[in-house]
């Protein structure tokens, strides 16, 4: 098997490249600025193109280029080169950035994205789905992960890990919100499995049940050899703080629970990182 990878030097791309090497799968890295002729030459003979590239803010020309224009140009190049399959990394944010208390969003969800990043990713997904209907010889798979965690991860996980390392107390005591995560090595395994399984269409991918921010922070702290330090400011206090710090407050206090049950059914695999050690392996691999 020969797989072309866009975004091979990014956080997810590095882990995917490592997974492909471990499985002795041929890999062709693609740069963002490849001209059409070079891209066509690199894609010749490839079985799959996996696009890991993206831009997190969802705002401005850079996000439009990375999340909409680049996936479109890569898919068209794959179709022109007769590449049989295209696997695109999207995000659960393309569905929604928040869920109601007790709600778990699945692939059947018909709401709209709630953040600039989610809106940008949804535009890219919708454009790819349209192109795939026009070029059926290249099968399209879209995988939508929640927050990716790992030793080299950024974002909310890095923020919580840094706070735990410094022994900072966080106002998450008594919280019972639910947030989904997935270990980056498990998601890399899902990308390869999806490429081999012949899946088509969008899939949410999760490797574990949703977890509260309080438990998340406690497990990070314990993995670092620290005693978890949390305190409660009550629901009213959390609501005020959430509004004060905006989107970061949603990441800390809000619900974002998703189900990858359909992917697990259509593409069963043994996760390289077990569910009971996801956070610990992400802190101390």
Backbone as CSV, one residue per row, in Angstrom:
resi,resn,N_x,N_y,N_z,CA_x,CA_y,CA_z,C_x,C_y,C_z
1,UNK,0.852,-1.203,0.000,0.000,0.000,0.000,0.881,1.244,0.000
2,UNK,0.462,2.256,-0.736,1.226,3.494,-0.844,0.278,4.656,-0.527
3,UNK,0.641,5.451,0.488,-0.244,6.509,0.973,0.457,7.859,0.902
4,UNK,-0.200,8.829,0.265,0.280,10.207,0.263,-0.316,10.927,1.466
5,UNK,0.506,11.751,2.124,0.057,12.446,3.340,0.295,13.941,3.190
6,UNK,-0.762,14.724,3.294,-0.653,16.176,3.369,-0.682,16.582,4.836
7,UNK,0.195,17.522,5.204,0.294,17.903,6.614,1.124,16.926,7.418
8,UNK,2.103,16.298,6.771,2.888,15.242,7.425,3.781,15.760,8.540
9,UNK,4.077,17.064,8.566,4.978,17.599,9.590,4.233,18.201,10.780
10,UNK,2.905,18.213,10.738,2.123,18.744,11.847,1.974,17.741,12.975
11,UNK,1.264,18.140,14.012,1.075,17.291,15.197,0.507,15.925,14.824
12,UNK,-0.648,15.905,14.191,-1.246,14.632,13.791,-0.428,13.949,12.707
13,UNK,0.038,14.720,11.736,0.790,14.138,10.627,2.014,13.376,11.079
14,UNK,2.728,13.903,12.069,3.927,13.211,12.569,3.562,11.848,13.145
15,UNK,2.470,11.790,13.873,2.056,10.513,14.467,1.565,9.545,13.394
16,UNK,0.886,10.055,12.376,0.453,9.188,11.280,1.652,8.634,10.529
17,UNK,2.634,9.478,10.254,3.841,9.014,9.559,4.522,7.911,10.361
18,UNK,4.592,8.082,11.678,5.172,7.038,12.525,4.380,5.752,12.463
19,UNK,3.069,5.865,12.433,2.204,4.678,12.336,2.420,3.957,11.009
20,UNK,2.501,4.706,9.926,2.713,4.099,8.612,4.059,3.390,8.551
21,UNK,5.084,4.023,9.122,6.411,3.398,9.124,6.397,2.106,9.933
22,UNK,5.707,2.128,11.087,5.648,0.934,11.937,4.928,-0.215,11.244
23,UNK,3.988,0.116,10.370,3.221,-0.904,9.645,3.815,-1.191,8.268
24,UNK,4.987,-0.615,7.986,5.689,-0.837,6.716,4.828,-0.437,5.519
25,UNK,4.147,0.699,5.660,3.325,1.242,4.579,4.105,2.356,3.890
26,UNK,4.186,2.316,2.569,4.889,3.357,1.832,4.207,4.703,1.992
27,UNK,5.001,5.772,2.202,4.446,7.092,2.468,5.082,8.129,1.548
28,UNK,4.246,9.002,0.992,4.698,10.097,0.139,4.240,11.407,0.779
29,UNK,5.166,12.246,1.291,4.749,13.515,1.893,4.405,14.545,0.818
30,UNK,3.361,15.314,1.076,2.941,16.360,0.147,3.065,17.715,0.818
31,UNK,3.692,18.667,0.138,3.783,20.021,0.654,2.563,20.835,0.272
32,UNK,2.332,21.924,0.998,1.152,22.753,0.722,1.305,23.558,-0.559
33,UNK,2.537,23.741,-1.023,2.763,24.612,-2.174,3.168,23.833,-3.419
34,UNK,2.861,22.544,-3.464,3.192,21.752,-4.647,2.436,22.299,-5.868
35,UNK,3.152,22.445,-7.005,2.424,22.804,-8.223,1.708,21.569,-8.753
36,UNK,0.792,21.786,-9.680,-0.067,20.703,-10.160,0.731,19.557,-10.761
37,UNK,1.777,19.891,-11.515,2.565,18.841,-12.167,3.294,17.985,-11.135
38,UNK,3.917,18.639,-10.146,4.644,17.901,-9.106,3.687,17.057,-8.276
39,UNK,2.544,17.631,-7.954,1.547,16.903,-7.169,1.066,15.668,-7.928
40,UNK,0.824,15.828,-9.205,0.389,14.694,-10.012,1.423,13.589,-10.057
41,UNK,2.697,13.980,-10.164,3.778,12.990,-10.186,3.858,12.239,-8.862
42,UNK,3.724,12.963,-7.752,3.814,12.326,-6.438,2.632,11.392,-6.178
43,UNK,1.478,11.743,-6.709,0.283,10.936,-6.461,0.193,9.711,-7.365
44,UNK,0.975,9.688,-8.411,0.925,8.553,-9.337,1.258,7.255,-8.597
45,UNK,0.390,6.293,-8.683,0.618,5.000,-8.040,0.210,4.932,-6.587
46,UNK,-0.310,6.040,-6.025,-0.758,6.017,-4.622,-2.148,5.379,-4.521
47,UNK,-2.368,4.688,-3.423,-3.670,4.067,-3.167,-4.614,4.989,-2.406
48,UNK,-4.037,5.880,-1.599,-4.841,6.763,-0.744,-4.106,8.087,-0.577
49,UNK,-4.860,9.174,-0.482,-4.315,10.453,-0.031,-5.004,10.783,1.286
50,UNK,-4.218,10.989,2.346,-4.763,11.380,3.653,-4.390,12.834,3.912
51,UNK,-5.383,13.668,4.140,-5.149,15.084,4.388,-5.256,15.397,5.872
52,UNK,-4.103,15.675,6.499,-4.052,16.040,7.921,-3.888,17.539,8.118
53,UNK,-3.781,18.298,7.035,-3.524,19.730,7.146,-4.784,20.466,7.583
54,UNK,-4.585,21.564,8.295,-5.717,22.369,8.730,-5.239,23.586,9.498
55,UNK,-6.159,24.494,9.795,-5.839,25.719,10.518,-6.863,25.905,11.620
56,UNK,-6.395,26.122,12.846,-7.248,26.019,14.030,-8.129,27.232,14.314
57,UNK,-7.717,28.418,13.909,-8.501,29.586,14.307,-9.841,29.647,13.575
58,UNK,-9.845,29.196,12.320,-11.058,29.279,11.518,-11.366,30.681,11.034
59,UNK,-10.449,31.610,11.230,-10.690,33.014,10.910,-9.706,33.488,9.848
60,UNK,-10.213,34.190,8.831,-9.359,34.845,7.862,-8.946,33.982,6.693
61,UNK,-8.146,34.563,5.796,-7.733,33.872,4.571,-6.944,32.595,4.828
62,UNK,-6.117,32.575,5.869,-5.313,31.375,6.141,-6.209,30.183,6.450
63,UNK,-7.265,30.415,7.210,-8.190,29.326,7.535,-8.951,28.874,6.299
64,UNK,-9.378,29.821,5.483,-10.092,29.469,4.256,-9.194,28.645,3.334
65,UNK,-7.937,29.040,3.228,-6.997,28.299,2.383,-6.779,26.885,2.906
66,UNK,-6.528,26.760,4.218,-6.167,25.461,4.791,-7.358,24.528,4.945
67,UNK,-8.511,25.070,5.299,-9.661,24.228,5.642,-10.660,24.030,4.505
68,UNK,-10.571,24.852,3.484,-11.515,24.746,2.366,-10.789,24.578,1.035
69,UNK,-9.943,25.551,0.681,-9.304,25.526,-0.639,-8.316,24.372,-0.782
70,UNK,-7.493,24.130,0.239,-6.497,23.063,0.140,-7.140,21.687,0.018
71,UNK,-8.097,21.318,0.880,-8.743,20.014,0.695,-9.364,19.859,-0.692
72,UNK,-9.968,20.931,-1.190,-10.579,20.870,-2.524,-9.527,20.586,-3.592
73,UNK,-8.412,21.328,-3.553,-7.378,21.131,-4.576,-6.732,19.759,-4.457
74,UNK,-6.559,19.272,-3.228,-5.975,17.942,-3.043,-6.909,16.852,-3.566
75,UNK,-8.203,16.991,-3.299,-9.142,15.981,-3.791,-9.167,15.963,-5.314
76,UNK,-9.200,17.129,-5.928,-9.218,17.185,-7.386,-7.939,16.600,-7.972
77,UNK,-6.800,16.848,-7.310,-5.539,16.264,-7.773,-5.570,14.750,-7.643
78,UNK,-6.129,14.254,-6.527,-6.238,12.805,-6.340,-7.136,12.187,-7.404
79,UNK,-8.248,12.840,-7.697,-9.153,12.327,-8.727,-8.480,12.325,-10.093
80,UNK,-7.740,13.400,-10.395,-7.057,13.482,-11.685,-5.982,12.414,-11.823
81,UNK,-5.366,12.039,-10.696,-4.306,11.023,-10.707,-4.857,9.615,-10.514
82,UNK,-6.181,9.482,-10.507,-6.848,8.180,-10.334,-6.488,7.504,-9.014
83,UNK,-6.314,8.321,-7.962,-6.106,7.763,-6.622,-7.458,7.233,-6.133
84,UNK,-7.537,5.978,-5.724,-8.839,5.378,-5.402,-9.535,5.955,-4.174
85,UNK,-8.771,6.509,-3.217,-9.401,6.930,-1.956,-8.772,8.209,-1.423
86,UNK,-9.601,9.028,-0.791,-9.175,10.276,-0.169,-9.745,10.291,1.245
87,UNK,-8.875,10.398,2.246,-9.303,10.444,3.647,-8.983,11.834,4.191
88,UNK,-9.997,12.520,4.649,-9.864,13.904,5.099,-10.088,14.004,6.599
89,UNK,-9.181,14.708,7.284,-9.334,14.941,8.723,-10.129,16.223,8.936
90,UNK,-11.302,16.076,9.486,-12.140,17.216,9.832,-12.131,17.368,11.352
91,UNK,-13.264,17.614,11.956,-13.365,17.793,13.405,-14.829,17.681,13.806
92,UNK,-15.074,17.247,15.045,-16.450,17.274,15.553,-16.984,18.701,15.586
93,UNK,-16.073,19.685,15.591,-16.507,21.081,15.568,-17.298,21.407,14.310
94,UNK,-17.115,20.613,13.249,-17.895,20.813,12.023,-19.369,20.491,12.246
95,UNK,-19.665,19.743,13.307,-21.049,19.460,13.697,-21.529,20.467,14.732
96,UNK,-20.786,20.579,15.830,-21.100,21.544,16.886,-19.923,21.619,17.850
97,UNK,-19.768,22.757,18.502,-18.721,22.894,19.497,-19.197,22.618,20.906
98,UNK,-20.515,22.537,21.084,-21.085,22.311,22.414,-22.245,21.331,22.313
99,UNK,-22.455,20.585,23.380,-23.622,19.708,23.465,-24.380,20.027,24.752
100,UNK,-25.631,19.642,24.791,-26.430,19.858,26.002,-26.020,18.867,27.084
101,UNK,-26.272,19.215,28.318,-25.964,18.322,29.434,-26.666,16.983,29.222
102,UNK,-25.898,15.904,29.288,-26.447,14.569,29.107,-26.572,14.125,27.666
103,UNK,-26.357,15.022,26.709,-26.489,14.694,25.286,-25.170,14.154,24.735
104,UNK,-25.257,13.158,23.868,-24.091,12.649,23.153,-24.395,12.718,21.660
105,UNK,-23.649,13.526,20.943,-23.899,13.754,19.519,-23.296,12.626,18.688
106,UNK,-24.072,12.140,17.727,-23.619,11.075,16.831,-23.558,11.605,15.399
107,UNK,-23.228,10.718,14.462,-23.124,11.116,13.056,-24.448,11.610,12.484
108,UNK,-25.554,11.257,13.107,-26.868,11.651,12.595,-27.245,13.083,12.981
109,UNK,-26.417,13.741,13.758,-26.711,15.101,14.224,-26.886,16.047,13.037
110,UNK,-27.897,16.887,13.093,-28.196,17.790,11.984,-28.115,19.260,12.384
111,UNK,-27.420,19.557,13.453,-27.234,20.944,13.858,-26.167,21.626,13.017
112,UNK,-25.820,22.839,13.416,-24.823,23.610,12.690,-23.650,23.925,13.607
113,UNK,-22.458,24.119,13.044,-21.284,24.438,13.858,-21.456,25.765,14.594
114,UNK,-20.762,25.876,15.720,-20.974,27.013,16.614,-19.744,27.888,16.788
115,UNK,-18.628,27.552,16.143,-17.397,28.329,16.273,-16.856,28.651,14.884
116,UNK,-16.017,29.685,14.756,-15.409,29.972,13.450,-14.642,28.774,12.885
117,UNK,-13.930,28.054,13.755,-13.203,26.866,13.297,-14.169,25.820,12.760
118,UNK,-15.237,25.563,13.503,-16.214,24.578,13.066,-16.884,24.968,11.760
119,UNK,-17.213,26.243,11.610,-17.831,26.720,10.372,-16.881,26.529,9.200
120,UNK,-15.605,26.851,9.422,-14.598,26.686,8.374,-14.443,25.222,7.980
121,UNK,-14.348,24.338,8.977,-14.208,22.904,8.684,-15.461,22.356,7.995
122,UNK,-16.638,22.831,8.387,-17.874,22.360,7.760,-17.918,22.773,6.289
123,UNK,-17.476,23.986,5.986,-17.442,24.413,4.586,-16.540,23.492,3.774
124,UNK,-15.382,23.152,4.347,-14.484,22.241,3.653,-15.099,20.871,3.455
125,UNK,-15.756,20.354,4.494,-16.405,19.040,4.400,-17.486,19.039,3.320
126,UNK,-18.328,20.070,3.341,-19.430,20.125,2.381,-18.911,20.225,0.954
127,UNK,-17.841,20.982,0.778,-17.267,21.102,-0.562,-16.715,19.760,-1.027
128,UNK,-16.055,19.042,-0.143,-15.520,17.726,-0.508,-16.637,16.743,-0.843
129,UNK,-17.705,16.758,-0.070,-18.820,15.850,-0.342,-19.429,16.126,-1.714
130,UNK,-19.494,17.394,-2.083,-19.992,17.736,-3.420,-19.035,17.220,-4.496
131,UNK,-17.744,17.447,-4.308,-16.766,16.986,-5.295,-16.785,15.471,-5.426
132,UNK,-16.944,14.783,-4.290,-16.963,13.318,-4.324,-18.147,12.802,-5.130
133,UNK,-19.261,13.529,-5.091,-20.420,13.113,-5.887,-20.165,13.299,-7.379
134,UNK,-19.254,14.209,-7.704,-18.907,14.454,-9.112,-17.772,13.559,-9.593
135,UNK,-17.003,13.003,-8.659,-15.846,12.157,-9.000,-15.937,10.858,-8.197
136,UNK,-16.906,10.007,-8.484,-17.144,8.812,-7.662,-16.025,7.783,-7.713
137,UNK,-15.110,7.902,-8.656,-14.012,6.935,-8.727,-13.019,7.118,-7.583
138,UNK,-13.032,8.297,-6.952,-12.192,8.540,-5.772,-13.101,8.573,-4.548
139,UNK,-13.005,7.542,-3.738,-13.870,7.409,-2.552,-13.446,8.398,-1.468
140,UNK,-14.404,9.092,-0.899,-14.130,10.087,0.138,-14.542,9.578,1.509
141,UNK,-13.600,9.645,2.451,-13.884,9.371,3.862,-13.516,10.609,4.665
142,UNK,-14.400,11.068,5.523,-14.141,12.211,6.397,-14.188,11.721,7.837
143,UNK,-13.089,11.887,8.560,-13.051,11.497,9.973,-13.062,12.746,10.844
144,UNK,-13.928,12.733,11.851,-14.119,13.895,12.719,-13.755,13.546,14.159
145,UNK,-12.552,13.899,14.595,-12.160,13.634,15.982,-12.573,14.770,16.913
146,UNK,-12.731,14.477,18.213,-12.815,15.537,19.218,-11.397,16.013,19.547
147,UNK,-11.194,16.543,20.735,-9.866,17.022,21.137,-8.848,15.892,21.056
148,UNK,-7.754,16.140,20.343,-6.658,15.176,20.274,-5.703,15.425,21.434
149,UNK,-5.357,14.362,22.161,-4.390,14.492,23.245,-3.150,13.668,22.917
150,UNK,-2.030,14.081,23.471,-0.770,13.398,23.245,0.340,14.177,23.913
151,UNK,1.503,13.565,24.013,2.612,14.206,24.718,3.010,15.531,24.080
152,UNK,2.827,15.662,22.765,3.207,16.883,22.061,1.988,17.690,21.612
153,UNK,0.848,17.456,22.248,-0.385,18.168,21.877,-0.376,19.591,22.407
154,UNK,-1.080,20.465,21.698,-1.304,21.820,22.170,-2.735,21.962,22.646
155,UNK,-3.276,23.167,22.578,-4.683,23.389,22.869,-5.061,23.196,24.323
156,UNK,-6.324,22.853,24.587,-6.808,22.716,25.969,-6.029,21.691,26.777
157,UNK,-5.597,20.591,26.128,-4.852,19.574,26.871,-3.528,20.134,27.371
158,UNK,-2.823,20.866,26.520,-1.551,21.459,26.931,-1.760,22.467,28.058
159,UNK,-2.863,23.205,27.997,-3.173,24.183,29.040,-3.385,23.494,30.387
160,UNK,-4.171,22.417,30.389,-4.421,21.694,31.632,-3.161,21.008,32.145
161,UNK,-2.369,20.455,31.240,-1.132,19.792,31.650,-0.166,20.788,32.284
162,UNK,-0.048,21.975,31.693,0.839,22.998,32.249,0.362,23.440,33.627
163,UNK,-0.949,23.584,33.789,-1.491,23.978,35.092,-1.223,22.906,36.139
164,UNK,-1.409,21.637,35.758,-1.168,20.536,36.696,0.305,20.447,37.068
165,UNK,1.178,20.658,36.095,2.619,20.583,36.365,3.040,21.648,37.372
166,UNK,2.392,22.791,37.319,2.705,23.882,38.246,1.932,23.765,39.552
167,UNK,1.054,22.769,39.639,0.272,22.584,40.853,-0.800,23.628,41.061
168,UNK,-1.306,24.200,39.972,-2.306,25.254,40.097,-3.680,24.665,40.408
169,UNK,-4.409,25.259,41.334,-5.790,24.823,41.580,-6.713,25.376,40.499
170,UNK,-7.661,24.560,40.057,-8.624,25.001,39.047,-10.041,24.922,39.615
171,UNK,-10.924,25.824,39.177,-12.298,25.857,39.709,-13.215,24.843,39.028
172,UNK,-12.819,23.573,39.070,-13.601,22.531,38.389,-14.165,21.511,39.372
173,UNK,-13.998,21.748,40.660,-14.506,20.820,41.659,-16.015,20.661,41.565
174,UNK,-16.473,19.420,41.652,-17.897,19.143,41.608,-18.520,19.194,40.233
175,UNK,-17.713,19.404,39.196,-18.269,19.484,37.847,-18.608,18.097,37.323
176,UNK,-19.693,17.994,36.599,-20.061,16.721,35.978,-20.318,16.893,34.483
177,UNK,-19.623,17.871,33.884,-19.744,18.031,32.433,-19.113,16.833,31.724
178,UNK,-19.332,16.696,30.443,-18.841,15.544,29.682,-18.182,16.045,28.405
179,UNK,-16.906,15.669,28.249,-16.155,16.073,27.059,-15.468,14.851,26.459
180,UNK,-15.500,14.755,25.146,-14.856,13.640,24.456,-13.424,13.997,24.089
181,UNK,-12.567,12.989,24.125,-11.172,13.125,23.732,-10.800,11.911,22.890
182,UNK,-9.653,11.983,22.227,-9.100,10.812,21.548,-7.582,10.964,21.535
183,UNK,-6.879,9.884,21.832,-5.416,9.927,21.813,-4.940,10.001,20.369
184,UNK,-3.943,10.839,20.117,-3.482,11.057,18.747,-3.002,9.767,18.088
185,UNK,-2.382,8.870,18.858,-1.925,7.609,18.266,-3.103,6.716,17.880
186,UNK,-4.175,6.780,18.644,-5.374,6.027,18.279,-6.026,6.608,17.028
187,UNK,-6.022,7.930,16.936,-6.628,8.527,15.745,-5.786,8.247,14.506
188,UNK,-4.470,8.230,14.653,-3.613,7.858,13.524,-3.925,6.433,13.073
189,UNK,-4.146,5.546,14.040,-4.522,4.167,13.706,-5.868,4.135,12.991
190,UNK,-6.794,5.004,13.405,-8.109,5.064,12.762,-7.991,5.527,11.316
191,UNK,-7.100,6.471,11.055,-6.902,6.943,9.685,-6.433,5.815,8.776
192,UNK,-5.457,5.058,9.243,-4.950,3.948,8.436,-6.017,2.872,8.268
193,UNK,-6.733,2.570,9.335,-7.781,1.548,9.262,-8.889,1.961,8.300
194,UNK,-9.267,3.242,8.337,-10.307,3.733,7.435,-9.852,3.655,5.986
195,UNK,-8.572,3.959,5.758,-8.032,3.883,4.400,-8.099,2.460,3.863
196,UNK,-7.854,1.493,4.731,-7.859,0.092,4.311,-9.271,-0.483,4.217
197,UNK,-10.191,0.038,5.027,-11.523,-0.569,5.134,-12.479,-0.157,4.026
198,UNK,-12.139,0.898,3.301,-13.020,1.334,2.227,-14.254,2.070,2.701
199,UNK,-14.162,2.757,3.837,-15.306,3.527,4.334,-15.574,4.726,3.429
200,UNK,-16.818,5.176,3.410,-17.181,6.358,2.637,-18.076,7.253,3.478
201,UNK,-17.868,8.570,3.354,-18.685,9.535,4.069,-18.073,9.969,5.384
202,UNK,-18.799,10.790,6.166,-18.269,11.329,7.422,-18.481,10.381,8.596
203,UNK,-17.484,10.341,9.487,-17.556,9.526,10.703,-16.947,10.301,11.873
204,UNK,-17.636,10.326,13.001,-17.029,10.740,14.263,-16.150,9.596,14.753
205,UNK,-14.972,9.941,15.301,-14.068,8.921,15.845,-13.759,9.257,17.300
206,UNK,-14.111,8.347,18.207,-13.733,8.468,19.613,-13.157,7.129,20.069
207,UNK,-12.333,7.163,21.097,-11.721,5.925,21.592,-12.073,5.636,23.047
208,UNK,-12.997,6.425,23.613,-13.318,6.291,25.038,-14.615,7.034,25.323
209,UNK,-15.157,6.805,26.509,-16.367,7.513,26.929,-16.023,8.958,27.299
210,UNK,-16.970,9.880,27.191,-16.716,11.262,27.607,-16.308,11.327,29.080
211,UNK,-15.556,12.367,29.416,-15.009,12.517,30.761,-15.241,13.948,31.235
212,UNK,-15.423,14.133,32.539,-15.595,15.484,33.077,-14.247,16.188,33.142
213,UNK,-14.286,17.515,33.107,-13.050,18.284,33.220,-12.376,18.029,34.563
214,UNK,-13.171,17.845,35.624,-12.603,17.581,36.947,-11.801,16.284,36.947
215,UNK,-12.366,15.215,36.381,-11.660,13.940,36.325,-10.475,14.017,35.373
216,UNK,-10.641,14.725,34.277,-9.560,14.917,33.306,-8.353,15.555,33.994
217,UNK,-8.603,16.645,34.727,-7.512,17.357,35.398,-6.909,16.506,36.507
218,UNK,-7.743,15.768,37.218,-7.236,14.912,38.296,-6.301,13.837,37.743
219,UNK,-6.674,13.232,36.630,-5.833,12.174,36.053,-4.535,12.736,35.479
220,UNK,-4.603,13.917,34.895,-3.374,14.565,34.424,-2.453,14.829,35.609
221,UNK,-3.011,15.366,36.684,-2.214,15.690,37.875,-1.562,14.445,38.456
222,UNK,-2.343,13.370,38.603,-1.791,12.142,39.179,-0.710,11.548,38.279
223,UNK,-0.895,11.643,36.963,0.118,11.119,36.040,1.429,11.886,36.153
224,UNK,1.337,13.143,36.584,2.529,13.966,36.785,3.083,13.843,38.199
225,UNK,2.468,12.981,39.007,2.914,12.817,40.380,2.460,13.933,41.299
226,UNK,1.418,14.638,40.901,0.892,15.747,41.690,-0.450,15.376,42.312
227,UNK,-0.733,15.957,43.448,-2.055,15.809,44.039,-3.013,16.739,43.302
228,UNK,-4.150,16.228,42.825,-5.102,17.097,42.129,-5.568,18.241,43.025
229,UNK,-5.502,19.450,42.507,-5.926,20.624,43.270,-7.088,21.286,42.537
230,UNK,-8.274,21.089,43.066,-9.464,21.682,42.465,-10.303,22.313,43.565
231,UNK,-11.111,23.278,43.188,-12.049,23.876,44.129,-13.326,24.208,43.368
232,UNK,-14.387,24.392,44.095,-15.681,24.659,43.476,-16.090,26.109,43.688
233,UNK,-16.616,26.715,42.627,-17.161,28.071,42.748,-18.660,28.062,42.443
234,UNK,-19.219,26.856,42.339,-20.658,26.738,42.113,-21.060,27.038,40.680
235,UNK,-22.273,26.668,40.353,-22.754,26.844,38.990,-22.817,28.292,38.555
236,UNK,-23.245,29.187,39.445,-23.333,30.604,39.098,-21.946,31.169,38.839
237,UNK,-21.005,30.835,39.720,-19.639,31.318,39.546,-19.010,30.808,38.265
238,UNK,-19.247,29.527,37.965,-18.696,28.967,36.724,-19.304,29.648,35.499
239,UNK,-20.608,29.941,35.576,-21.260,30.615,34.456,-20.669,31.991,34.206
240,UNK,-20.426,32.744,35.292,-19.831,34.072,35.152,-18.418,33.979,34.591
241,UNK,-17.622,33.039,35.129,-16.253,32.891,34.656,-16.230,32.422,33.203
242,UNK,-17.159,31.552,32.853,-17.235,31.044,31.479,-17.500,32.174,30.497
243,UNK,-18.415,33.061,30.859,-18.699,34.195,29.982,-17.523,35.158,29.930
244,UNK,-16.821,35.282,31.047,-15.705,36.217,31.121,-14.557,35.800,30.214
245,UNK,-14.243,34.495,30.175,-13.075,34.046,29.410,-13.454,33.460,28.053
246,UNK,-14.731,33.500,27.694,-15.151,33.171,26.339,-14.945,31.719,25.958
247,UNK,-14.367,31.506,24.754,-14.259,30.156,24.202,-13.429,29.240,25.087
248,UNK,-12.409,29.764,25.750,-11.632,28.935,26.671,-12.514,28.444,27.827
249,UNK,-13.483,29.271,28.207,-14.411,28.838,29.237,-15.263,27.674,28.780
250,UNK,-15.676,27.696,27.512,-16.425,26.565,26.967,-15.576,25.306,26.992
251,UNK,-14.282,25.438,26.654,-13.384,24.282,26.654,-13.197,23.713,28.052
252,UNK,-13.267,24.572,29.062,-13.029,24.136,30.433,-14.308,23.652,31.113
253,UNK,-15.391,24.401,30.957,-16.603,24.140,31.728,-17.739,23.504,30.927
254,UNK,-17.703,23.614,29.611,-18.839,23.187,28.804,-18.874,21.699,28.517
255,UNK,-19.976,21.264,27.922,-20.137,19.882,27.469,-19.831,19.801,25.980
256,UNK,-19.160,18.735,25.585,-18.887,18.454,24.171,-18.691,16.944,24.057
257,UNK,-19.799,16.217,24.107,-19.763,14.750,24.153,-20.212,14.173,22.811
258,UNK,-19.414,13.234,22.302,-19.656,12.683,20.971,-19.531,11.161,20.995
259,UNK,-20.228,10.527,20.059,-20.201,9.069,19.951,-19.542,8.638,18.646
260,UNK,-18.522,7.788,18.765,-17.890,7.189,17.599,-18.350,5.761,17.378
261,UNK,-19.539,5.432,17.864,-20.038,4.054,17.807,-20.168,3.554,16.366
262,UNK,-20.618,4.407,15.473,-20.797,3.972,14.084,-19.456,3.632,13.436
263,UNK,-18.429,4.433,13.699,-17.103,4.118,13.165,-16.599,2.805,13.743
264,UNK,-16.761,2.620,15.051,-16.295,1.391,15.700,-16.983,0.164,15.110
265,UNK,-18.244,0.316,14.723,-18.980,-0.801,14.128,-18.515,-1.081,12.703
266,UNK,-18.327,-0.025,11.913,-17.967,-0.195,10.505,-16.486,-0.458,10.295
267,UNK,-15.666,-0.084,11.278,-14.217,-0.228,11.132,-13.610,-0.657,12.471
268,UNK,-13.898,-1.862,12.923,-13.388,-2.304,14.231,-11.867,-2.416,14.228
269,UNK,-11.239,-1.954,15.310,-9.792,-2.084,15.438,-9.413,-2.083,16.903
270,UNK,-8.245,-2.622,17.194,-7.703,-2.600,18.549,-6.897,-1.318,18.713
271,UNK,-7.340,-0.453,19.628,-6.634,0.815,19.828,-5.234,0.558,20.370
272,UNK,-4.206,1.195,19.815,-2.853,1.017,20.350,-2.693,1.546,21.775
273,UNK,-3.493,2.553,22.134,-3.472,3.089,23.500,-4.809,2.738,24.156
274,UNK,-4.811,1.894,25.202,-6.072,1.472,25.830,-6.815,2.636,26.480
275,UNK,-8.125,2.504,26.563,-8.965,3.576,27.096,-8.606,3.944,28.532
276,UNK,-8.173,2.952,29.326,-7.900,3.235,30.740,-6.553,3.908,30.968
277,UNK,-5.773,4.110,29.903,-4.474,4.776,30.079,-4.250,5.896,29.068
278,UNK,-5.321,6.373,28.440,-5.188,7.427,27.431,-4.482,8.660,27.977
279,UNK,-4.984,9.160,29.090,-4.465,10.410,29.634,-3.068,10.206,30.185
280,UNK,-2.867,9.091,30.870,-1.556,8.819,31.455,-0.482,8.692,30.372
281,UNK,-0.806,8.041,29.269,0.154,7.888,28.173,0.400,9.224,27.455
282,UNK,-0.603,10.089,27.464,-0.434,11.396,26.844,0.447,12.308,27.688
283,UNK,0.445,12.082,28.992,1.263,12.896,29.895,2.675,12.349,29.992
284,UNK,2.793,11.030,30.120,4.104,10.392,30.279,4.165,9.173,29.367
285,UNK,4.430,9.390,28.060,4.403,8.278,27.093,5.510,7.266,27.340
